[in-house]
Amino acid sequence: MSFPRLLHLFGSRGVPSFLFGFMAVNAAIRIGSAEGASQVVYFLLSASLWAMFVVLVNIRPAPIRRGRSIVGVLAALVAQFAFIGVGVLSQDTAAGTRILISDALLIAGMLVAVASVAFLGRCFGVLPDVRGLVTRGPYRLVRHPLYLGELAASLGLVIGAREALPAAGVWLLCVGVQLIRTRYEEAGLRAEFPEYEDYARGTKRLIPGLV
């Protein structure tokens, strides 16, 4: 196997598999120290989601159209690390009503994310590449339900954090880069699938009926 081919496999499969696998193991370990049933459910769903990422990144086909924009690629990468940053900054949790709202958002967001990945299947990708057009399941309501689930779950982490302000700043960064990321992903889908325009007109980007 040629060196360029090895380098490509390392970047497209090796690095994502390591990062996603690390997050899956970390979430699974934290199940043992969870405080209450809601945290157990959250960490279980989180571990499942990261594990699904590991599997899908290794079974997905080559992209139909590869995203060439440096801005789009950077937005995708920054988004992943920003979500991890929210988790790191939210490890010390508050109590009272805030934690109830946090738990609700965490579980709802993770359920949406897991369902979205299940329907996305082998079309899953980290970078703004085109691997197929999915319009079933939660994709019937919004064009990027996976990002909606991730943002909702991470907002739950922010609300439940003892020191919420730093985590909130990183969460706002998540929102910004995800919106940039969606623009480049949708540009590729429009170029590859003529029917995407009709699909886009009938759906919202992130929040059903709103955005």
N, C-alpha and C positions, 0 to 999 in steps of 0.2 A: 504494500500500500504506500502511495506517495506521501511525502511530507505535507503538501498542501491539503490532501485528503484527511490525514491524521489531525492536522490543525483545525480543519473544519469540524470534524467529529468532536474534538475536544471542546470547541467553543459552542457548538449547537446542541450537544447532548451531555458531554462530560460535566461542564461547569454548571448548567442548570440542574442536572441530576444531583450533583453534590449539594448545591444550595437548597433545593427543594427537599432532598433527603434529610439534610441537617434540621430543617424546620419541622419536618414530620416527626423525627425522633425527639426533638426538643418538646413538641406539643404532647407527644405520647408520654414522655417522662413526667411532664407537669400534671398529668392526670392524677398521679399518686399524691401530689401535694395540693390538689384543688380544695377550695373551701366551699362546700355546698354542691348540690346537684347541678345547678346551672353552670358552674365552672367545669364540672366533669363533662357535661354535654358539649360545652364550647371547645374544650381541649380535644375531645374525641372527634368532633366535626373538623376542627382545624387540622389534626393529624391526618384524617381521611382526605381532606382537600389537598394538602401538600403531597401525600402519597399518590393521589390521582395525577397530580402534576408530573411526578417522577415517571409514572407508567406512560402517560400520554406523550411526554417529550421524547420518549424512546421508541414509540410505535408510530408516531405521526409520519406521513409521507413527505416527500420533498415539496416545498411550496410551489404553487402554480405561478405565482408572481412574488418575487422577493422585494421587500421594502428597501429602497435605496437611500431614503432621506436620512441624513445624520441626525436631524432634529427628532424625527420619529423614533429612531433607534434609541437615542439618548433619553427621550421621554419614557419609553418602555422600561429601560434599565433603571432610571431614577425612581420610577413608580414602585418597582419591586423593593428597592432598598428603603424607600420612604415608608412603605407599609411595615417593613421589619423594624424601622426606627420608631414608629408609633408603638409597636409592641414592647420594645425595650424601655421606652419612656413611661409606659403605663403599667409596669409590673407592681408598683406599690398602689394598692387599691383603697378607695374611700369606703364609706358605709352609708346606711340610710337609704333614702329614696333614690339617690344617684345610682347606687349599685343595682337597684331593681330595673331602672331604665337601661342601664348598661347591659345587664343580663338579657333583657328583651331584644335589644339591638344586636348584641353578639350572636345570639342563637338564630334570630330571623335572618341576619346577614349571611351567616355561614350556611344556613339551609338554602338560601337563594344561590350562593356561590357553588355549593356542591351540586345542586340541580342543574345549574348552568353548564358546569363542566361535564356532567353526565350527558347532556344533550349535545354539547360541542364535540365531544369525542376526539377523534383523530384530527379535527380541524383546529385543535388547541395550539396556540403559539405564544411565545413571549414577545418576539419582535413583530413589527407591523407587516408581516408577510401574509399572503393570501393562500389559504389551503382549502377553501371551500366556503359555501354560503349556507348558514344554518338559520332557519326561520321557524323552527318548531319549539314547543315548550315555552320557557320564559322569553325566548327570542321572538315570540309572537307579540309580546307587549312592549319590550324595549330592545334596542339594538345591541346594548352592552350590559346584559344582566349580571355577568360575572363581576364587572367593575362596580356595579351597584351594590352587589352583595359584599364585596371587599370593603367598599367605602362605608357601608352601614355597620359592618362588624367592627371596623377600626374606629368609627365614631363612638361605638359602644365602649371600646377600650379607653378612649379619651374621656368620656363622661365618667367612667368609673375610676379614673386615675386620681390618686391623692393630690398630685401636682399636675393639674390638667392643662395649664397654659402652654408649657413647652410641647406637650403632645399635640395640642390643638394646632400649634403652628406647623408642625410636620404634617398633620392631617390635611390642612389647607394646601400644603405643597402637593400632597397626594391628589387632591381634587384637581388642581391646576394641571399637573402633568398628565393625569388621566384624560382630561378634556383635550389636551394637545394630542395625546396618543390616539384617541378615537378619530380625530380628523384625518390622520395619516392612514389609519386602518381603513376608514370608509372610502378614502380616495382610491386605494388599491382595489377594494371591492367594486366600486363603481366602474373602474376601468376594465375589470374582468367579467362582471356579470351585468348585462343590460337590465335585467329585472330588478336590480338592487334599488334603482331610483324609485320604483313603485313601492317596494318594501319600505324604504326610508320615509316616504311620504305618509305611510300608514302607521308609523311607530314613532316613539320618542327615543332620544339618545340614551337617557339613564333612568328617568323617573316617569312611570306611566302617567300620561295625561298632563305632564308639566314640562319637563326638560328633555 
